[in-house]
Amino acid sequence: MEHETTSDELLYLLNRALARELQVSVQYMMQHAVEVGHVSAAPRKAPITAQAKFIASHTYYAFPGPRLKKTAITEMRHVESIAERIVVLGGEPTIVPDPIFMGTTTREMLENDLEQERGAIELYERIIEVAERDHDDATAGLFRYILKDEQRHHREFSEQLKEG
């Protein structure tokens, strides 16, 4: 059975990844919903542009809009994959997300989202190392795949900040 050789360290790291993915999937979706709500509530006299204000912001950014929602959905898929992997390895998946951060300005939100992705990249690189050490090719392969998504998200948030 596969889970008999799984290290406690790997299961711990997988649950850290799961808590992070739970956090950002909710965080990104709520940031998207709040932004859409603000745009929808804007006076109808002015045309709605791609540069919508986000919560108390005095600086305009081309908000990620649909990209942020798509990112949240991708993170939800990661939640599913990681939770299933933890169970296969004989662990108990966490249901507690890391703290959710909405931000009060668009810039603050995007800077935090960028930091979340940077942290995920570091964590997932570590998970790959530990999985390889434990001869767990399936977990290493899963996280190589997820890592590519996180690197893309990091790049998108970085580009968004540069546009602002």
N, C-alpha and C positions, 0 to 999 in steps of 0.2 A: 504494500500500500504506500502510495506516494507520501502521505502526510507523516509517516513514521520518521522520516529523515529531515523533516522541515525544522530549521532552527527557530528558537524563540525570537532571535533577532529579526529574522525575515518576517515572521508573523507580526511582530511589533511594527516594523517598517511598513508592512502592507496596511495595517490599521491606521497608521499615520497618514498614508496616502489616501485611504478611504475617507478619513475625517476631513482632509483637505479638499477632496473632490466633492464631498457633500456640501462643504462650505461654499466653494466657488460656484457650484451649479445653482444654488439658491441665490447667492450674492449677485451673480451676473444676470440671472433672470429678473430679480427684483430691480436691479439698476435699469435694466431694459424697460420693465413695466413702468417705473417711475418716470423715465424719460418720455415714453410714449404718452403717459398721462399728462405730463407738462405740455407736450406739443399739442395734444388734443384739446387741452384747456386754454390754449393761446387764443387771443382775440382773432375772430375770423376776418377782420379787415386786412390784417397783414398776411402775406403768403407764408405758408409753412416752408421753411428751408431746411437743408441738411444740417445747418448750424443752429441747433436748438440749445437753449440754455438748460443746464442741469442744476437742480437744487441750489438756489441762492448763489449761483455763479455770476461773477461780473466779467468773466472772460468766456468768449465763445469758442467752442470746439466743434468740429464736424463729428458729432457723436456717432459711435459705431452702429447704432440702430440695429438693423437686422443681423449684422455681424456679431453683436454681443449676444443676441438671442441664440444664434447658431452656435456660438461658443458655449453657452450654458447647456445646450442640448448635447453637445459633444462631451462636456464634463459629466452629464448624467449617464451617458453610455459608459464612461470610465467607472462611475460608481458601480454600475451593474457588473462590469467585468471584474473589477477588483474584489467586490463582495463575493462573487461566485468563486474566484480563485482562493480566497481565504477559506471558504467552506470546504473546497476540494482538498485543501492542505490540512484540514482538521481544526481550523481556528474558528473563533467566534467574531464575526464582523461587527465593528462598532456601528452604532446608529446615531452617535453624537458628532455633529459637525464641529470643525474649528470655528472660532468666533466670526460672525458675518460682519462685514464692514461696508456700509453704503457710501460714505463720503458726503461732504456738504457742498463740494464744488466738483465740476467735471474734472478739473485737473487733479484734485485730490483723489477722486475715484480712480481715474486712469493710472495714476502713479501707484496706488495700492494694488490695483489689478495686475500691473506690470510686475510688482514685487511678488505677488502670489505666484505668478508664472515662473519667475526666477527661482523661487523657493521650491516649486514643484520639480523643475529641471534638476536641481541639486539632489533632491530626495530621490528622484527616479533613477538618476545615475548611480546613487548608492544602492538602491534596491537591485539594480542590474548586477552590480559587483557582488553583492551578497548572494543573490540567486545563482550566479555563476560559480561562486565558491562552494555553494551547497549542491551544485550539479543539478539545479532546477531550471532546465532549458525552457520549460513552458512559461514560468514566471518571468524569466529574463526576456523571452520573446514578446510577451504581453507588454512589458514595460518599455521595450524598445519601440514598439508601435505607439504606445501612449506618449512616450517622450517626444516623438515627432510632432504630435498634436500640440503638446505644451510649448515646444520651440516655435511653432507657427503662431500660437496665441501670443507668446512673448513678443515676437516680431510685429504682429498686428497692433498690440497695445503701444509698443515703442513708436511705430509709425504714426499712430493716432496722436500721441503726445507731440511729436515733431510737427504735425500739421497745425497744432493749436497755437 
